[in-house]
């Protein structure tokens, strides 16, 4: 057996031992204190790394929903791998397709983060990151 073929066979055997990363299944994001609860659009972004959080890559996934008239709504992400994630929820209250801020940079639209940190600016990934293990998980995001 040639060395190149031996190396390929060895890598294939090692890959079979470790297999694909475990899937964690479903993440449910409970969004609380939606206001107004009957207008605009909510966008839930799911990030899987610091690079994505900083905008160097796209978010892993995004779900858009319209408020259903209640102050609470559930959004699901299926088929996720176990790992570290962060969530941001933006509420485009007037439905203009933008996240509106005032002249001093104070948000006019609603927002919230996983782990619900107290913030004066966008928090770092470490403040919003949580571990998703090999089981389904639900987190709560409190809108501001």
Steps between C-alpha positions, in 0.01 A plus 500: 500500500645837403559765766238734350236227500598403855457862618157527338393173664631617839315834480179319399530264798557786742201689358281192550608474864401855583202527266303815436439745786198416711179679416337682788162511337277797569554843652185685602534875552223642717464873433335693784363852537441564131366853453303589307379143485302533179723687252834487328725201457729305733828361369686244711866456403698195613880533514745213540829688545667823603584568134134479399398714798745770391366496143802331342269215392126469461281385786451123504124542461222757521126463553250778424157503659224752541375568854184300555327741741649360820797630697670160469602297195700182434750457215666164422831400345527129411791268418769690689831350601610507861709811558511862606240743365373854547165655409385853424137594437414821315145639484446723199199664667386707203581239234725732297768233457758685715608501862422860594714701742467859619752781453709386799500136387228398744289222345142583406430140404492212747792265559612221730792259547547149630596500869323839527809705590461855628649710221565854383649375172507175306653239733787272405438140397617373841214687672230345281649156429344185641575129460266279307563140599366182344147572625229743401522837672281804559632847576313821580577838343353802678428782254606855581 
